[in-house]
Amino acid sequence: MISDTGNELIFSVASIWEISIKHAKGLESFRAHPGVVWEALLESGYTELPVSGKHAVAAGCLPPIHKDPFDRLLIAQAIVEQITLLTVDAAVARYPGPIRKV
């Protein structure tokens, strides 16, 4: 799906926010710099999806399948915007909506 030029590639600001938090903790297992990731996504042609109030409300209405607030926000954005969320997380993939486990 990512290599299909007919698809619009979108990333959520929530993902950059999560990367920023993990980077700030200085975890050895997580060295990605949020600014570098953000710029690389934009330079690669991805569209940035901001977080809206509608997304926040929808995240709060999701069933408690997954507890991670960032993942819940991504799920809500996919549902509200009707965009396919690609995930490797089996718990995320259990939500109804445009979610695809890869």
N, C-alpha and C positions, 0 to 999 in steps of 0.2 A: 504494500500500500504506500509506503514511503517513497519508493522509487517510481511510482506511477505519476507521471507529470500531469495527469488529469486531476490529481487530488491536491487540494490546498493543505499545506502543512502548517499547523498551528501549535504554539506552545503557550502555556498558561503562566501568567505572572506569579501565580502561586508556586510553581515549580522553582522559579528563580528565588523566591522568598525562602523556600525550604532549603535550597542550596546555600543561600546566604547564612541561614541559621547554623547549618551543619559546618560550614566553613569557619564561622566565627568561634565555634567550639574547639577548633584546632585538632580535630580527630585525625589520627595517623591514617586511618582507612579512607578518609575523605579529603582529598586535597584540591578538588576542583574549585577554581575561583569563580564566584557568581558573575562577575563582570565579563570574564573571558567567555563563559558559557553563553551569556545573554548576547554578546556581540557576535559570537560564532553562529548562533541560531538565526539572528537577523541577516547576517552576511550570506547564510545558506538559503535564504529565501523563505524562512518561516515567518508567519504572521503572529504578532503578539496579541494574546487575549487577556484583557484586563479583568479584574475581579469586580463584579457589580453587586449591588444589594440583592438583586434577584438571585444571583448565584449563592450568596450567603444564606438567604432564606431557604433555598432549596436544599442546601447542605444540611441544615438543621432538621429538615423533614424526612431525611433518608432513614430507612430502618437501620438498626445497630449491627449490621453485618461486619463492618470495618470500623475500627476506632481511630485510625490516624486522621487528624483533621485536614491535612493537606490532600490526602487521597480522597477524602469525602468531598472536598471542594472541587477536585478535578472531576469526580463522578457527577456532581451537581452541574458543573459547567457543561459537561458532555450532554447531559439530559436537557438542560435549558436551551442550549445552542444547537442541539441536534447534530453534534459532531462526534465522530467515532473516536473513542478513547482506546488507545492501544496499551495493553498492560501485560506484565508477566505475573502479576499478583492474582492468585486464584480467588482470594476473598473479594477483591475489587471486581473481578469478572462475574461474581454471583449477583451483582446488582442488575436489575432490568434496565434496558435502555441501550443506547448505541455504544456498547463496550465490547471489545474483542481481545481475548487472551491470545498472546503470541508466544 
